């Protein structure tokens, strides 16, 4: 029977998905499981890590579940690809054993990161497009050198999390360019390992595998991986990319000055560019796109889906039945724009990596709620307007830094299921916004990589065009678009005031 499907593994911040798509991009079957991180007792609360064995067991279980749900033979899978949370990294020894697997929230290298930035922040940022260093692999290597020298001496390979999945499936040690660009070791201008960075920071050499572009066939499912996952031995393994870059592909974005918002736990905005752009004020991140010769400029709204999930838990009884997010969406539609005078500051904000401080937040009312009649629906709508305002502020920042005006905006990820949010965003931006019937745009992008690597389509762009999920364009509400500008300005002013208040009260 001829192969008809591709498998995408999406290892995100809060959990993992294994999703089977057909070669036209239709989602056939999906399996998901949340995961938690280990907190070593001597590193609490800053240090977090994966138990690599448990992590791989979850991935294998999800692959088996997706195959069972799809009701297909493993031989019908033409290729497998993966994507993952960025900044996550795995260290292997020479025999392929995991010495360390750290998520993007592991802050153990706080001191090492501050030291790097104190001595050479400007040049590190110019090379890598990323700061603060405490989040990235050079600082973590330094931490192991200082605190676990016996482990440090055994490090043979550094991999991004998605490249580790590729290794577990195929036994091949490779580094996909967009992924390793986001762990802070790449010269993003040349898309090569930075020898200058290694020399300047006195990092170990010889532990960085060959670089490949997303959509490259790199190996085949080993006998051991076949037994563990249920996939057929010899199935092609294709390099995927960073989760947001895969999301751009999944949303059909490939041209310069198009902006994609992957609104999951965080709200990541990336503008596609034909040349690398580095912010002179070092507020944002820059990186490589998964297409050769293309780059991304990123302005991140920070915690987004996580904040909205917190609000859901606060407002609704966990034991209640029904889809609480759908209920929240309906309630938000019952509230007029402006949320009865309420403003929310519960996480989403404008990216500024020069200001690494906690922030004040919550809900602000013009007068006492008993007078204004603030209800649950107003709090929900205010939270969605918080998201839309922060997305706009980051879009404006992208335009300012790039010197270019965005010409298209698309949104995907879990939050894009909120029709209220997409409508509010379109009205706040006063331009059409494209959204998708399937919110699994990141996994879809990884599936496109698999299809291109297998030769089903000649390249990533053709795979994108043939496999793009069904979309719809949401246009601004004319009345709301006219009334949102002063509300947005008030939100910006209040956000700035909260930052200044925090500085004053310490």
N, C-alpha and C positions, 0 to 999 in steps of 0.2 A: 504494500500500500504506500503511495507516495506521501512524503511529508507535507503537512498542511499548517503547522502551528509553530509558534515561537513561545518561549518561556522567559518571563522577566522576573528577577528577584530584586525587590526594593527594600533595602535595609535602612529604615528611617530612624528618626530620633526616639519615637515612642514604641515602635514595633516593626515587624517585618511582614511583607506580603510576597506571595508567590502567585503570579498571574499568568494565565495562558491566554494568548491572543491568536486569532487566525491571521493569515497573511494579508488580510484586508484591514486589519486593525480592530476587529470586533473582539470585545472581551468575552471569553468563553467560560472561564472558571477562575475563581480567586480564593485564596486561603490567607488568613491573617491571624497574627498573635502578637499581643503586647509583650514587651520585655522590660526587665528591670536591670539596673546596673549594680555591680558589687561595690561596696565602699570599704576598702581596707581599713581596719581599726586604727592603724597608726597614721592614716591620711585623712580621716574624717575631719570636717565635712567636705573638704575641697577635692579629694582624690576619688575618682570613679573609674571603674574598668569593667570590661566584659569578662565573664567566664567563657573562654573561647569554645570549650567543649559543649557547654550548654547552648551557646549561640549557634554553633553548627548543627546541633541536634534539632533546634527549632526550625532552622532553614530546611533541613532534610524532611522533617515532618510536614512542613507546609508544602513542599514540592510534591510529596506523596498525596497529600489531601487535594491539591489542585488537579493532579492527574486523575484521581478518583472522581472528583466532581465533574470533570470534563468528559469522563467516560471514553477516553481515547487511549490508544496504545502509545507507550513511550516512543516507539519507532516513528510516530507521526510528528514528533517534535523535531523541527529542522535545525534549531539552534537555541542556545541559552545565553542570556546576557544578564548583567546585574548593574545596579546603581545603589548609592548609599548616602547617608548623611555625610556631609563634608566635614573636614578637620579630623574625622575619626581615623585612627592609624593602628596598624598591627606590626609588631616586630617579630621576625622569625629567626631561629638559629639555622645553622647550615643544613640540618636534617629536616627542616620544615616544621619544627615544633614552635608553638606560639610562646614567646617570652612575655609578651604584653599585648593586650588588645584594649585600646582606650577610646571611649566615645568623645563626641565634640564638647561634652560638658566636664571633662576631666581637667581640673585646674591645679593639679599637683605641682606644676612647674611655674608657680606664681613668681617665686624669687628669681629663678633663672630667666623668665621672660622679662621681668623688670630690669634685670642686669643687661640683657641684650639690648633692650630699648634705650636704656640709659647710656650705653656706649656707642651704639650704631643704628639707632632707630631709622634715621632718614635714609641711609643706604639700603637697609633691609627692606624698607617699604618700597623704595624705588625699584628694587630687583623683584620682589615677590608680589607687590601690590596688596600686602596684608599686614595688619597690626591689630591688637597688641600681640607681641611674641609669645605671651604666656599660653595662648590658645593653640600654638602651632608646633610642629614636629621638632624643629631645632631646639626649642626650649625643653621639650620632653627628653630628647637625647641627652641634653646637658643634665637634666634631673637624674637620669639613670647613671650617668657618669659620676655624679656627685654622691648619689644616695644608694645606688645598687650597682657598684662597679663590677661585681661578679656576673650580673646579668648583662650589663653594658658590653663587656668583653665578648659575649657570645652572640651579639646581634649580627646577623649575616645579611638580612634583607629588611627594608622598610617598605610597607605596602599601605595604600589607602584601604579602607574597609571593603569597598567594592572589588578592588584588585585582590584582596585576600579571598573573597568568595570565588573569584576566577581561579585562584591558586588551589583552593579546596576542590573545585570541580575538575580541574585539568592537570594540576601539578606544575603549571607554568607560572614563573615569577615575572610579571610584566608591570608596567606603570602606565596607566592611561593618563593622558596629558591634562585634561580638565580636572580630573580628580586629584592628582598630585600637585597641581597648581594651587589647590585649596588646602594643602597641608603645609604650605610654606617653605618648599624646598626648590621651587622651579624659578628660573628666570623667565617671567611671563612674556617678555618682549621677544625672546628667541625660541620660546617653548622648549627649552633644554634645561637639564640639571645645571645649577649655577655653581661653577667652580669657584667664583669669587666668594659666594656665600659660605662654601665649605672652608675656604682658607680663612676668611674673616672671622668666622665663629669657631674655627678649629674643630669642625665636625669630622666624624670618621668618614673615610672614603671606601669605595668598593661595596657599599651596601644598597646601592640604588639600581634597580633593575632596568632593562631596556625600555625606552619610551615608545608607546604606540598611540595612535589616534583611536577614538571611539569608533566602533563598527569594524574593527579588525579581527579576523579570525585568529585566535592565538593558541588553540589546542583542542583537545577532545576529552569528553567525559571518560575518566579512568574507570577501571574495573571496580576499584574501591568506592568511588563516588557513585557509580551506577548502583551498587548494592545498597548504599546508604540513602540515596534519594529516590530510587525507583526509575531513574532515567536510563535510557539505553546507552550502553557502553559505545563510545565512538561518536556520540552526538557532538556537534560542533559547539565550542565555547567561544563567545565573541566578547571583546572588551566593551563595557558600557561607559558611562560617564558620571560626573557629579550630578547629584539629584536635581538641582535647579536647572543645570544646562540640559539634562534630559527632559525636564519639564518644558523648557523652551521648544525643544524639538517636538514634543508631544502636543504642544499647542499650535504647531504649524508656523512657528516664528523662525525665520532664517535671514531676514534682511536687516540692513543697518538701521538703527534708530527705532526698531521695534522693541517694545518693553513687555516682558512677561512677569506676572506676579504668581508665584507658587505659594499659595496661602494655606499652609498646613499649621504645624505647631508654631512655626515662625512665619513671618510674612516677608519673603525674599523677592526683591525686585531687581531684575537684570536687564540692562539695555545692551543690545547687540551692536558691536562696532567693528569697523574694518581695520582698526588700528588700536593699539593699546593706549589707554588714557589713565593717567595717574593723578589723583587729586592732590594739588599742591598743599592743601591743608590737612591731608591724611585723615579725612573723615570717613571715607568709604573704602570698599575693596575693589580690586581689579583682578581679572583672571582670564584664562583661555576658555574659549568656547569649544564645543566638541567638533566644530567644523574647522579644518585647517585654514589658517589665514583670517580667522575671526576671533574677536575678543569680547569680553563682557565687562561692563561697569556695574557694580552692585551697590544699591542703597537699601539696607535691610530695615524693615519696620519692627524687628525684634519679636518678642513673644506676642503672637496673634491668636492662633487657634487655641493655644494653651490658656490664654486669658479668657477667651470666650467660653471655653470648657469650664473654667473656674466659676464663671458667672452662672452657668447652667446648674452646677452643683449647689451654688448658693441659693438659687431661686426656686429649685424644684426638689421635691421629695425623691430620693433615689429609689425608693420602693415603688413609685408610681409606674404605671404602664404607659406604653405609647412612645413615639419618637419625640423627645423633648426638643430637639433642634427644629423639627418641623413646627412644633407649637410655638417656639420662640420666633420663628420666621413669621408666622401668622399674627402673633401679638405685635411684632415690629411694624407690620403693615397697617395695623390699626392706629398707630401713633403718627401724628403729623411730623414732617421734617422739622428739625429743631428740638425734638424730644421734650417738649413742654418746658424748655429752658434748661434742661439738664445737660451737662457735659461729662464725658467719661474720660478718665486717664488711668486705664487699668493694664497697661502694657505696651500696646502699639505706639510707636513714636517715630521720630526722624533719626536716621542713623548718624552717629557722631562718635567715632572711635577715639577721639581725643578726650572724650569725657567719660571715663570709666568709673562712674559713681552710681550708687543706688539713686532712685528718683522717688519723689513724692507723688502720690496719685490717689485715685478713688473716683467718687462722683461729686460734682459740684452743682449746687442749686442756687438760682438767683435769690430766692427767699425760702422760708421754711417750707418743706414739702407739704405740710398740712394746708398751707395757703394755696400752693400751686396745683395741688391734686396729683402729685407725681405718683404714678402707678408702675407696676412691674413692666408693662409694655414700654414705658418711657425709658427705663433703665436698659432694656434690651436694645431699643433703637439707638440710644446714646452710645452703647458699646459698638454697634455697627457703624455709627457715624465716626466714632473714634478710629475704627479700622480704616474707613474711607478717607478721613482727614490725614491719617498717617501715610496712607498710600500716596495721596496727592503730594504731601510734603516731600516724600522721597522721590516722586517723579520730577518735581520741581528741582530738587537737588541734582538729579541725574542730568537734567537739561543744563543747569548752571555749570556743572563740571565739564560736561562734554562740549558745551557750546552749540549743541544741536537740539532741535525741537522734536520731541517724540511724535511719531505719526500713527502708531497703532498701539493699543493696550489690550492684552488678553490676560485672563485670570483662570487659574486652575487650582487643584488641591481641594482638601476637604471643605474649607470655608466657601468655596465657589458654589457649593450646593445651596447656599442661602440666596434665594432670588431677591430678597430684600437688600442684602449687601451689594449684589451686583448692580441693582437699580440705583441705590444710593451712590455707589462709586461712579457710575456713569454720569449722574447729575452733578456730583461734586467736581469731577474732572471736566464736565460739560463737553463730553465727546463720547462716541460709541465705545463700548467695551465688549469684547468677544469672550464668551464663556462656553462651557462644554457639557454635554449631557452626562459624560463620564468624568468624574473628578480625578481619575487615576492617570493624569497626564504624565507624571514622572515615569511610572512603569511603562506607559505607552511609548515614551521616548526610548527607554531601554529595549523594548520590543522592536522598535524601528532599527536600533543598532544591530540586534540579532538578525533581522531580516536582511539588512544590507550586507552584513558580514558573511551571511550564507549565500549571497549572490541571488537571492530572490528578487532584489532590486539592485541596480548598478551602483547606487551610492546612497548616502543618508538623505539627501534632498528628495530623491525619487521615493524612497521609503516613507518619508514624511508626507509627501503628497498623496500617496496611495493608502496610507494607514491612519491618517488624521481622524480623530473621533468626531462625531457629529457636533456641530457648534451652532450657536445662535448669537446674534448681535443685539445688545441691549442699548437703546438710545436714551438720552437724557429726558427726564420729565422737565418740560419747559418752565413750569412754575418753580419747581425745586431748584433747578439750575440757576434761576434768577435770585433765589433767596439764600443759597448756600454760601456765596462768597463772604458776606460779613460774618456768618457763623464760623466759617473756616478761619478767618482772621482772628476772631475771638478765641478760638481753640488754640491757635498758634501763640497768641499773646499769653494766655493762661498757662500753657505748657512752659513757656520761657519764665514766667513769674514763679512757677513751682520750682524750677531749677534754681532760680536766684534765692528763693526762700530756703531751700535746702542748704545752699552755701552759707546763708546767714545763721541758721540754727544748728548747723553742723551735723 
